[in-house]
Amino acid sequence: MPLVDFHCHTRASKDSLTTPEKLIAAAQKKGLGRVVVTDHNTIQGALAAQPLAPDLIIVGEEIKTSKGEILAAFVQVEIPSMLSPVETIRRLRDQGAFISVSHPFDLRSGAWKLEDLLEITGLVDAVEIFNARIIKADANDLTLEFARTHGLAGTAGSDAHAAFELGAAALELPPFDGADGLRGVIHEGKVCGHVSPWWVHAASSYARWRKKGG
């Protein structure tokens, strides 16, 4: 079954320097079947990559809401940041996107307070049960427990900001076509991968520095 990395970034994100070409080359080298490109609050990186490898790249977006971050796949229309979670989800639903939640219990920007997460539990398709870039050691375990308690499916992703990180975590899934197809198989997913070393965060810091003219 193909491996799907649900979470990665290109140079369209402020904290990544990865070109679409390098992302695709890394995905192919590592044998990934599908890759969801989820730049921060934009689909421009995904739109640049998708025509280069249409069977590999899924257009996605990591969207910062007023409460935490949403991770979406099969996005057709870019969603702006800092809307309420409910409004963000409504706009994604209107275009048929697949909706997950980014690293909800980690110690970084985009994490969720439990009460805010509970308000959208019935509105999303999944939560990110394995993020390779976690900072809080038990963040993935807490998310997996939350998903099981609330009957939610899980996604997994490298959260790669540099090409070498791609595929550090992924979900093994049966083949699927489109968001509805993904919803049909997502509960069969098996997490594969490992937590990345702490120093991968230096790649993000370096990218931000470079883009500021460092």
C-alpha positions in Angstrom: 0.0 0.0 0.0 1.3 3.5 -0.8 2.8 5.7 1.9 1.2 9.1 2.2 3.0 12.1 3.9 0.2 14.4 4.9 2.3 17.3 6.1 5.2 19.1 4.4 6.3 22.6 3.3 7.9 24.3 0.3 9.5 27.7 -0.1 6.0 29.1 -0.3 6.1 28.9 3.5 8.1 31.6 5.3 10.2 29.0 7.1 11.2 26.7 4.2 13.6 26.9 1.3 12.5 23.7 -0.4 11.7 24.1 -4.1 8.8 22.0 -5.6 11.4 20.2 -7.7 13.5 19.2 -4.7 10.4 18.1 -2.8 9.3 15.8 -5.7 12.8 14.4 -6.1 13.0 13.6 -2.4 9.5 12.0 -2.4 10.4 9.8 -5.3 13.7 8.8 -3.8 12.0 7.8 -0.6 9.3 5.8 -2.3 6.3 7.9 -1.2 3.1 7.2 -3.0 1.4 10.6 -2.3 2.5 13.8 -0.7 0.1 16.5 0.6 1.9 19.9 0.3 0.6 22.0 3.2 2.3 25.4 3.2 1.4 27.9 5.8 -1.8 29.8 4.8 -1.2 29.3 1.1 -1.7 26.8 -1.7 0.8 28.4 -4.0 3.6 25.9 -3.3 1.3 23.0 -3.8 -0.1 24.5 -7.1 3.5 24.9 -8.3 4.4 21.3 -7.5 1.2 19.5 -8.6 1.6 19.9 -12.4 5.2 18.5 -12.1 4.0 15.2 -10.5 0.2 15.1 -10.7 0.0 11.5 -9.5 2.2 12.3 -6.5 1.2 15.8 -5.2 -2.0 16.6 -3.4 -2.8 20.3 -3.0 -3.2 21.1 0.7 -2.8 23.9 3.2 -1.9 24.4 6.8 -4.3 27.1 8.0 -3.8 29.1 11.2 -7.2 29.8 12.7 -7.9 32.0 15.7 -7.6 29.0 18.0 -5.1 26.5 16.3 -4.0 25.1 13.0 -6.0 23.1 10.5 -4.4 20.7 8.1 -6.3 20.3 4.9 -5.9 18.1 1.7 -7.6 18.4 -1.7 -7.9 22.2 -1.3 -9.2 24.1 -4.4 -9.5 27.6 -3.0 -7.0 29.1 -0.6 -8.2 29.8 2.9 -7.0 32.9 4.7 -5.5 32.8 8.2 -7.0 33.8 11.5 -10.6 33.0 10.8 -12.5 31.1 13.5 -12.1 27.3 13.4 -15.8 26.8 12.5 -15.6 29.3 9.6 -12.3 27.8 8.3 -13.9 24.3 8.4 -17.1 25.6 6.7 -15.0 27.1 3.8 -13.1 23.8 3.4 -16.3 21.8 3.5 -17.8 24.0 0.8 -15.0 22.9 -1.6 -15.0 19.3 -0.5 -11.6 19.2 1.2 -10.4 16.6 3.6 -9.9 18.2 7.0 -7.4 17.2 9.7 -5.9 19.1 12.7 -2.2 19.9 13.0 -0.2 18.7 16.0 -2.9 19.6 18.5 -1.1 19.0 21.7 2.4 20.1 20.9 4.3 23.0 22.5 4.4 25.4 19.5 2.4 27.9 17.5 -0.7 26.2 16.1 -1.4 23.9 19.1 -4.9 23.7 20.5 -6.5 24.2 23.9 -8.6 21.1 24.7 -11.8 23.0 25.0 -11.3 24.6 21.5 -10.4 21.2 20.0 -13.5 19.6 21.5 -15.7 22.2 19.8 -14.6 21.0 16.3 -14.3 17.3 17.0 -17.5 16.4 15.1 -16.6 18.7 12.2 -13.2 17.3 11.0 -12.3 14.1 9.2 -9.2 13.3 11.3 -6.4 14.6 13.6 -2.7 14.4 13.1 -1.8 11.5 15.4 1.9 11.4 14.4 3.9 14.5 13.6 7.6 13.9 13.1 8.6 17.4 14.3 7.0 17.3 17.7 8.7 19.3 20.5 6.6 17.9 23.4 7.7 14.3 23.8 4.2 12.9 24.5 2.3 15.1 22.0 1.7 12.2 19.5 0.6 9.8 22.2 -1.9 12.4 23.6 -3.3 13.0 20.1 -3.7 9.2 19.5 -5.5 8.8 22.8 -7.8 11.8 21.9 -8.5 10.3 18.4 -9.4 6.9 19.9 -11.6 8.4 22.6 -13.6 10.5 20.1 -13.7 8.0 17.2 -11.5 10.0 14.9 -9.2 8.8 12.2 -5.6 9.8 12.2 -3.1 11.3 9.7 0.7 11.3 9.9 3.3 13.6 8.4 6.9 14.6 8.4 6.1 18.3 8.7 9.2 18.6 6.5 10.6 22.1 6.1 13.7 20.7 4.3 13.6 18.1 1.6 15.7 15.6 3.6 13.0 15.4 6.3 10.3 14.2 3.8 8.8 10.9 4.7 10.1 10.8 8.2 6.5 10.0 9.1 3.7 8.9 6.8 0.5 6.8 6.7 0.2 3.5 4.9 -3.1 3.6 3.1 -5.0 1.7 0.3 -5.1 3.6 -3.0 -7.7 6.4 -3.0 -9.0 9.0 -5.4 -9.9 12.5 -4.2 -11.1 13.7 -0.8 -14.1 11.4 -0.7 -11.9 8.4 -1.6 -9.5 9.4 1.2 -12.4 9.6 3.7 -13.3 6.1 2.7 -10.0 4.6 3.5 -8.5 6.8 6.2 -9.6 4.5 9.1 -7.4 1.8 7.5 -4.3 3.9 7.9 -1.1 2.6 9.6 1.5 5.0 10.9 5.0 4.4 9.6 8.0 6.5 10.6 9.9 8.1 13.5 10.3 11.4 15.3 12.9 13.6 13.7 15.9 14.8 15.7 15.5 18.1 17.5 18.0 19.9 15.3 15.7 19.7 12.2 14.1 22.9 13.6 17.3 24.7 12.7 16.3 24.3 9.0 13.2 26.4 9.7 15.2 29.1 11.6 17.8 29.3 8.8 15.0 29.6 6.2 13.4 32.5 8.1 16.8 34.2 8.5 17.6 33.8 4.8 14.3 35.2 3.7 14.8 38.2 5.9 18.0 39.0 4.1 20.5 37.2 6.4 
